[in-house]
Structures are given as C-alpha cells and as structure tokens.
Amino acid sequence: MSKARITIVGGGIGGFTAAIALLRQGFAVTLLEAAPAFAEVGAGVTLSPNAMKGYVHLGLAERIAAAGVEPARQRIQHWQDGRLLRAIDRSDMRARYGAPYVYIHRADLHAILVEAAETAGGRLLTDAGVVAVEGTTAVLHDGRRIEGDLIIGADGLKSVVRRLFEPAAAHFTGHVAWRALAPVEGALKDLVDWPGMHIGPNRMVVRYPVRGARIINMVFFARQEGWTQDGWTIAAERSDLEATFAGWAPEVQAMIAAVPEGKVYKWAINARRPLDTWIIDDKVALLGDAAHAMTPFMGQGAACAIEDAIVLSRALGDSASTGEALRRYVAARHERATFIQLESNANADRMQAANTELFGMEGVRNEDTLGLLDYDCRTVPV
C-alpha cells in the first residue's frame, strides 16, 4: 500500500520501538510525548529473549545488551530463611533462543531507542500531550492538531486513545510495589551474582543488576488495600519497607538497609481487562499497555509491547491497505497478549501463596515452561 502518515501517541518502549520499525519501512512517523523531554524513570526492565528478538530485527540488540547485564542464572528463595526453592539456568539464552536475556536500566534503553528514531528521521515531539482523538487527528493540550492517516495509541496504562474503545479506567489489582536502586556493595554482591526473588505469603521481592552490575534494581511487592495511587515517582519511606517485610530473610533485610533515604518509590499496581479488539474504523490501533496493561508477575509487559510493535510494522509493510494491516495485526497478537495478561495475574497467586515451601513441587508455570520465550515476532505469521 502507499505509505501512510502514522501518528504514534506515547514515547515509551512500545511507542519508540514501533516508530523505529515503521520509519525503516519508509512510513512518515510523528511521535507525540506528553512529557517536556524524552526521558525514563530510574528503574530496571527485563528484556527476555522474545523481546530481544525484536531488537535483533531492528539491529539494536547488541547495543542494548552491551548497555545492560546478561544474567547467567537466577534463583527463587524462601521468604523466611532464604533457602533455595528453584534455580534457573540463563547461560544458554543466545544459543537456545537466538537472542540474549537482558536486564537494563529503563533510561539506558530509552536513550538508545530515541537516538535510533532520530537517526531514522522521525518527527519526535515533546510537550505534546494528546487530549482527544478526532478521526485520524490527534488534538494536543495546547490546541495543536496533528493530522495523519493512522493513529497508534501507545500511551500506556492511562491511555487517552483507549478511551475510544471503553470509558472504564484501569482497575486496582490489590497489589502495591516499591522500587529502589542501590550501589552494589557488601552484602548485595552475592545477590548480583544470583539475581532472582524471595517469595512468601502475599509478598515477594525481586532484584537484578543493571549498568554493568554496579547498581541493583529492587522491587518489593505486597498485597495491600488502602493505597491506589499509580505513578512511578511517588516518594515513600524506607520504614514502610521495614514494617511490611519484617521477619523476612537476612538478604531481604540487607536490601532494605541499602535503599538510599528519599530514593524509594511506591505505586499501586493497576491493570486493564482484555478488549475484544484493538482497532477502530481501520484508523486507530492500540499497542503495549494501552492495549493490554498487565501485572508484572510474568515479567512480560515490555516484551509484549515490543512484540506488538514489530508485528504491527510487519503487517503495515505487507498489506494492501491500512485496514487489512490492522486486522492482520490483531489476529496475530490478541490471543497471545490476552493469555499473558491472565497468566501474569495467576502467577502472583502462585508465587505469593501461603505454602511457600511447596513452590515448584508440582511444576512451575512461568515464561520458560509456558513457551513464551520461543515466540519470534520477526517470523510469526501475520
């Protein structure tokens, strides 16, 4: 088909991945970001091999891997005494899946994607918050109107574009999380050599290294009512962690003690229910969290957005019309994303069960055993 003018709403991982893929196919792409500058929060992100295959496709995988950390192994430990419940070998990811398994600081990944989109000739606008969509026109907060032939909503959990599909807001999942970064020193060194998690009744703690293993990214999860604020930069107190995880293993206490004062953030984990479709009138489409925001308990949120972006770009490049491309995109992606949404919720129940010591004894359902890492967005039929 003739090259459509594509407007992408949202400058996160999914939005920029889609922009790069589409620009390299010759589409005219305008990306709209509400923030005053392109930046990401100080947090880590896991890019499993199925996600990294997308960046192999874009020629960015080795640069991203070099900016991150490829773990050789992971372990899951008991909340109370730290005993090993399950070990996972990650040393053969490249050989097994054709792509690495990478931990990376979100800001480092984002900087690589921004540069790649700029190099590819994208029109990238900041301070461009979208307040409404009229047909294929994005209306900005300051009255500007961005015309195009297709709008892609990649604007996350609180997506403005998604309002065209349903009026409901994201729902609270019953989980809250705290995140923090700390220098790798003293007792934290072993945790960098063995990234992974501690699991226990209604709680879990995840940790992994970023930035050359000089920094450890830590996320603490708990089932907790009464807190529904969603946002990556809501300050919290270290004492909140100390109270919530009192009695947990010495390694968890060492992690909490390493959290810099004033550098811990808390947010409510909200998510979306599956939609029947992600397209309207062959002119508007959703991807990433705007389409299928999920809980983080399968570690596949960013991966799903990357997969969406590559599959959508392939469909647009191979179809006779925009409408045909969008239908092929949804047909290729909807079932998988919905399955992962549901499995992510179920995984929280499995990993935060009351009988922690029985974890894994009857088999484990995770990204490995479910075959999620085998998926290849470059070659899946579209």
C-alpha positions as CSV (number, residue, x, y, z in Angstrom):
1,M,0.0,0.0,0.0
2,S,1.0,3.6,-0.3
3,K,3.0,4.8,2.8
4,A,0.5,6.1,5.4
5,R,1.3,9.0,7.6
6,I,1.3,7.4,11.1
7,T,0.9,9.2,14.4
8,I,2.1,7.4,17.5
9,V,0.8,8.6,20.8
10,G,3.3,7.9,23.6
11,G,7.0,7.9,23.8
12,G,7.7,4.8,25.9
13,I,9.3,1.5,24.9
14,G,6.5,0.3,22.7
15,G,5.9,3.7,21.0
16,F,9.6,4.2,20.1
17,T,10.0,0.6,19.0
18,A,7.1,0.9,16.7
19,A,8.4,4.3,15.4
20,I,11.8,2.8,14.5
21,A,10.3,-0.2,12.8
22,L,7.9,1.9,10.7
23,L,10.4,4.6,9.8
24,R,12.8,2.0,8.5
25,Q,10.0,0.8,6.2
26,G,9.6,4.3,4.8
27,F,6.5,5.4,6.7
28,A,6.2,9.0,7.8
29,V,6.0,8.9,11.5
30,T,5.2,11.5,14.1
31,L,5.6,10.5,17.7
32,L,3.9,12.5,20.4
33,E,5.1,12.5,24.0
34,A,3.3,14.4,26.8
35,A,6.4,15.0,28.9
36,P,8.6,18.1,28.3
37,A,11.6,15.9,27.4
38,F,12.2,12.3,26.3
39,A,13.3,10.5,29.5
40,E,12.5,7.4,31.5
41,V,12.3,6.8,35.2
42,G,15.1,5.3,37.3
43,A,14.1,1.7,37.2
44,G,15.1,-1.5,35.6
45,V,13.4,-3.6,32.9
46,T,13.7,-7.2,31.9
47,L,14.1,-8.0,28.2
48,S,13.7,-11.7,27.8
49,P,14.8,-13.3,24.5
50,N,11.3,-13.0,22.9
51,A,11.6,-9.2,23.4
52,M,15.2,-9.1,22.3
53,K,14.3,-10.8,19.0
54,G,12.5,-7.6,18.2
55,Y,15.7,-5.6,18.6
56,V,17.7,-8.2,16.6
57,H,15.2,-7.4,13.9
58,L,16.0,-3.6,14.2
59,G,19.7,-4.1,14.5
60,L,19.8,-2.8,18.1
61,A,20.2,-6.0,20.1
62,E,23.9,-5.9,20.7
63,R,23.9,-2.3,21.6
64,I,21.1,-2.9,24.1
65,A,22.8,-6.0,25.5
66,A,26.1,-4.1,26.0
67,A,24.3,-1.4,27.9
68,G,22.6,-4.0,30.2
69,V,23.5,-7.2,32.0
70,E,23.0,-10.7,30.7
71,P,22.4,-13.0,33.8
72,A,23.9,-16.5,33.8
73,R,21.5,-17.8,36.4
74,Q,18.6,-16.9,38.6
75,R,17.2,-18.3,41.8
76,I,13.9,-18.2,43.7
77,Q,14.2,-18.3,47.5
78,H,12.1,-18.8,50.6
79,W,11.0,-15.6,52.2
80,Q,11.9,-16.5,55.7
81,D,15.2,-18.4,55.6
82,G,16.4,-17.7,52.1
83,R,16.6,-21.4,51.2
84,L,16.7,-22.2,47.5
85,L,13.3,-23.2,46.0
86,R,14.3,-23.2,42.4
87,A,17.4,-22.3,40.3
88,I,17.1,-21.2,36.6
89,D,20.0,-21.5,34.2
90,R,20.2,-18.5,31.9
91,S,23.7,-19.2,30.4
92,D,22.4,-20.6,27.1
93,M,19.8,-18.0,26.2
94,R,21.5,-16.9,23.0
95,A,22.1,-20.5,21.8
96,R,18.6,-21.7,22.7
97,Y,16.6,-18.8,21.5
98,G,18.8,-16.8,19.2
99,A,18.7,-13.7,21.4
100,P,20.0,-12.7,24.8
101,Y,18.2,-12.3,28.1
102,V,19.0,-8.7,29.3
103,Y,18.4,-6.6,32.4
104,I,18.7,-2.9,31.6
105,H,18.1,0.5,33.2
106,R,15.0,1.9,31.5
107,A,16.7,5.2,30.9
108,D,19.6,3.5,29.1
109,L,17.2,1.5,26.9
110,H,15.1,4.6,26.2
111,A,18.2,6.7,25.2
112,I,19.1,4.0,22.6
113,L,15.6,4.0,21.2
114,V,15.3,7.8,21.0
115,E,18.6,8.0,19.1
116,A,17.6,5.3,16.7
117,A,14.3,7.0,16.0
118,E,16.0,10.4,15.4
119,T,18.6,8.8,13.1
120,A,15.7,7.2,11.1
121,G,14.2,10.6,10.5
122,G,11.2,10.5,12.8
123,R,9.3,13.7,13.8
124,L,9.5,13.4,17.6
125,L,7.5,16.0,19.6
126,T,7.7,16.6,23.3
127,D,5.2,18.6,25.4
128,A,2.7,17.1,23.0
129,G,0.1,15.6,25.4
130,V,-2.9,14.3,23.5
131,V,-6.3,15.2,25.0
132,A,-8.6,13.9,22.2
133,V,-8.6,11.9,19.0
134,E,-10.9,13.0,16.2
135,G,-10.9,10.5,13.3
136,T,-7.2,10.4,12.5
137,T,-6.3,13.7,14.1
138,A,-4.7,14.0,17.4
139,V,-5.7,17.1,19.4
140,L,-3.0,18.3,21.7
141,H,-3.3,20.0,25.1
142,D,-2.4,23.4,23.6
143,G,-4.8,23.2,20.7
144,R,-2.4,21.9,18.0
145,R,-3.9,19.3,15.7
146,I,-1.7,16.6,14.3
147,E,-3.1,15.2,11.0
148,G,-2.3,11.7,9.7
149,D,-3.8,8.6,8.2
150,L,-3.4,6.2,11.2
151,I,-3.2,6.8,14.9
152,I,-1.4,4.2,17.1
153,G,-2.1,4.5,20.8
154,A,1.0,3.5,22.7
155,D,0.2,5.8,25.6
156,G,0.3,3.3,28.4
157,L,-2.0,2.4,31.3
158,K,-3.8,5.7,31.3
159,S,-4.2,5.8,27.6
160,V,-6.2,8.7,26.1
161,V,-6.6,6.7,22.9
162,R,-8.1,3.7,24.7
163,R,-11.0,5.9,25.8
164,L,-12.3,5.5,22.2
165,F,-12.7,1.8,23.0
166,E,-14.1,1.9,26.5
167,P,-14.7,4.6,29.2
168,A,-13.5,2.5,32.1
169,A,-10.4,3.4,33.9
170,A,-7.6,1.0,34.8
171,H,-8.6,-1.2,37.9
172,F,-6.6,-1.7,41.1
173,T,-5.2,-5.3,41.3
174,G,-4.8,-5.5,45.0
175,H,-1.0,-5.2,44.8
176,V,1.3,-2.4,45.6
177,A,5.0,-2.1,44.8
178,W,8.1,-0.2,46.0
179,R,11.1,0.3,43.8
180,A,14.6,1.4,44.5
181,L,18.1,1.4,43.1
182,A,21.3,0.9,45.2
183,P,25.0,0.6,44.6
184,V,26.3,-3.0,44.7
185,E,28.3,-3.1,47.9
186,G,28.9,-5.5,50.7
187,A,26.1,-8.0,51.3
188,L,24.5,-7.1,47.9
189,K,27.3,-8.6,45.9
190,D,26.0,-12.2,46.2
191,L,22.6,-11.0,45.1
192,V,24.0,-9.6,41.9
193,D,25.7,-12.9,41.2
194,W,22.4,-14.6,41.8
195,P,19.6,-12.3,40.7
196,G,16.1,-13.5,41.3
197,M,13.5,-13.2,44.0
198,H,12.3,-14.1,47.5
199,I,8.7,-15.2,47.6
200,G,6.3,-15.6,50.5
201,P,2.7,-15.2,51.6
202,N,1.2,-12.2,50.0
203,R,4.6,-10.7,49.3
204,M,7.7,-11.0,47.1
205,V,10.9,-9.2,46.4
206,V,12.7,-9.1,43.0
207,R,16.2,-8.0,42.4
208,Y,18.6,-7.8,39.5
209,P,21.7,-5.8,38.4
210,V,21.9,-3.0,35.8
211,R,24.6,-0.8,34.5
212,G,27.4,-3.2,34.4
213,A,26.3,-4.8,37.7
214,R,27.3,-1.7,39.6
215,I,23.7,-1.0,40.5
216,I,21.0,-3.3,41.8
217,N,17.4,-2.8,40.9
218,M,15.0,-3.8,43.7
219,V,11.2,-4.1,43.6
220,F,9.2,-5.1,46.6
221,F,5.6,-6.3,46.1
222,A,2.7,-6.8,48.7
223,R,-1.0,-7.4,48.6
224,Q,-2.3,-4.3,50.3
225,E,-5.5,-2.3,50.3
226,G,-6.0,1.3,51.0
227,W,-3.3,2.6,48.6
228,T,-4.5,3.2,45.0
229,Q,-2.1,5.9,43.8
230,D,-0.5,5.0,40.5
231,G,2.7,6.6,39.4
232,W,6.4,5.9,39.1
233,T,7.6,8.9,41.2
234,I,5.5,8.8,44.4
235,A,8.0,9.0,47.2
236,A,7.8,6.5,50.1
237,E,9.7,5.9,53.3
238,R,12.2,3.1,53.9
239,S,10.5,2.5,57.2
240,D,7.4,1.4,55.1
241,L,9.5,-1.5,53.7
242,E,11.0,-2.3,57.1
243,A,7.5,-2.8,58.5
244,T,6.0,-4.6,55.5
245,F,8.9,-7.1,55.3
246,A,9.7,-7.6,58.9
247,G,10.8,-11.1,59.6
248,W,11.9,-11.7,56.0
249,A,15.3,-13.3,55.2
250,P,18.6,-11.6,56.0
251,E,19.2,-10.9,52.4
252,V,16.0,-9.0,52.1
253,Q,16.9,-7.0,55.2
254,A,20.2,-6.2,53.6
255,M,18.5,-5.0,50.5
256,I,16.1,-2.7,52.5
257,A,19.1,-1.4,54.5
258,A,20.8,-0.5,51.3
259,V,17.9,1.6,50.0
260,P,19.0,5.3,49.9
261,E,16.9,7.5,52.1
262,G,14.5,9.5,49.9
263,K,15.0,7.2,47.0
264,V,12.3,4.7,47.3
265,Y,9.0,5.0,45.4
266,K,5.7,3.3,45.9
267,W,2.8,2.8,43.5
268,A,-0.4,0.8,43.2
269,I,-0.4,-1.8,40.5
270,N,-3.3,-1.2,38.2
271,A,-4.1,-3.1,35.1
272,R,-6.6,-3.4,32.2
273,R,-9.1,-6.1,31.3
274,P,-8.8,-7.6,27.8
275,L,-10.5,-5.8,25.0
276,D,-12.3,-7.7,22.2
277,T,-10.3,-5.7,19.6
278,W,-7.6,-3.1,19.4
279,I,-8.7,-1.3,16.3
280,I,-11.4,1.2,15.3
281,D,-12.6,2.1,11.8
282,D,-9.3,0.9,10.3
283,K,-7.9,4.2,11.5
284,V,-6.9,3.7,15.2
285,A,-5.0,0.9,16.8
286,L,-3.6,0.2,20.3
287,L,-0.3,-1.5,21.4
288,G,1.5,-2.2,24.6
289,D,-0.1,-1.2,27.9
290,A,-2.7,0.8,26.1
291,A,-4.0,-2.4,24.6
292,H,-3.3,-4.9,27.4
293,A,-1.8,-3.5,30.6
294,M,-0.9,-6.4,32.8
295,T,0.5,-7.1,36.2
296,P,4.3,-7.5,36.3
297,F,4.4,-11.0,37.7
298,M,5.4,-12.7,34.5
299,G,7.9,-10.1,33.5
300,Q,6.4,-9.8,30.0
301,G,4.9,-6.3,29.9
302,A,7.7,-4.6,28.0
303,A,8.2,-7.7,25.9
304,C,4.5,-7.7,24.7
305,A,4.8,-4.0,23.7
306,I,8.0,-4.8,21.7
307,E,6.3,-7.8,20.0
308,D,3.3,-5.7,19.2
309,A,5.4,-3.0,17.6
310,I,7.3,-5.4,15.3
311,V,4.3,-7.4,14.3
312,L,2.3,-4.2,13.6
313,S,5.1,-2.8,11.5
314,R,5.4,-6.0,9.5
315,A,1.6,-6.1,8.9
316,L,1.6,-2.5,7.7
317,G,4.5,-3.2,5.4
318,D,3.0,-6.2,3.8
319,S,-0.7,-5.2,3.4
320,A,-2.6,-3.6,0.6
321,S,-4.5,-1.3,2.9
322,T,-4.3,0.1,6.5
323,G,-7.5,-1.8,7.4
324,E,-6.1,-5.1,6.2
325,A,-2.8,-4.5,8.1
326,L,-4.6,-3.7,11.4
327,R,-6.8,-6.8,11.2
328,R,-3.8,-9.0,10.5
329,Y,-2.0,-7.3,13.5
330,V,-4.8,-8.1,15.9
331,A,-5.3,-11.6,14.6
332,A,-1.6,-12.3,15.2
333,R,-1.3,-10.6,18.6
334,H,-4.6,-10.6,20.5
335,E,-4.7,-14.2,21.7
336,R,-1.1,-14.2,23.0
337,A,-1.3,-10.9,24.8
338,T,-4.6,-11.8,26.5
339,F,-3.1,-15.2,27.6
340,I,-0.1,-13.4,29.1
341,Q,-2.3,-10.9,30.9
342,L,-4.2,-13.7,32.6
343,E,-1.1,-15.8,33.4
344,S,0.5,-12.7,34.9
345,N,-2.4,-12.4,37.4
346,A,-2.3,-16.2,38.1
347,N,1.4,-16.1,38.7
348,A,1.0,-13.7,41.5
349,D,-1.2,-16.2,43.3
350,R,1.3,-19.0,42.7
351,M,4.3,-17.0,43.9
352,Q,2.6,-15.4,46.9
353,A,0.8,-18.5,48.2
354,A,0.7,-19.3,51.9
355,N,2.6,-22.6,51.4
356,T,5.8,-21.1,50.0
357,E,7.9,-24.2,50.8
358,L,5.8,-26.2,48.2
359,F,6.6,-23.8,45.4
360,G,7.6,-25.7,42.2
361,M,6.9,-29.2,43.6
362,E,4.1,-29.8,41.2
363,G,5.6,-28.0,38.3
364,V,6.1,-24.3,37.6
365,R,4.2,-22.2,35.1
366,N,6.4,-19.4,34.0
367,E,7.8,-17.7,30.9
368,D,10.0,-20.7,30.3
369,T,7.6,-23.6,30.8
370,L,4.8,-21.8,29.0
371,G,7.0,-21.4,25.9
372,L,6.8,-17.6,25.9
373,L,10.5,-17.2,25.2
374,D,10.2,-19.3,22.0
375,Y,8.0,-16.7,20.3
376,D,9.5,-14.8,17.4
377,C,7.9,-11.5,16.4
378,R,10.1,-11.5,13.3
379,T,8.6,-14.6,11.8
380,V,5.3,-15.3,13.4
381,P,2.6,-15.5,10.7
382,V,0.9,-12.1,10.1
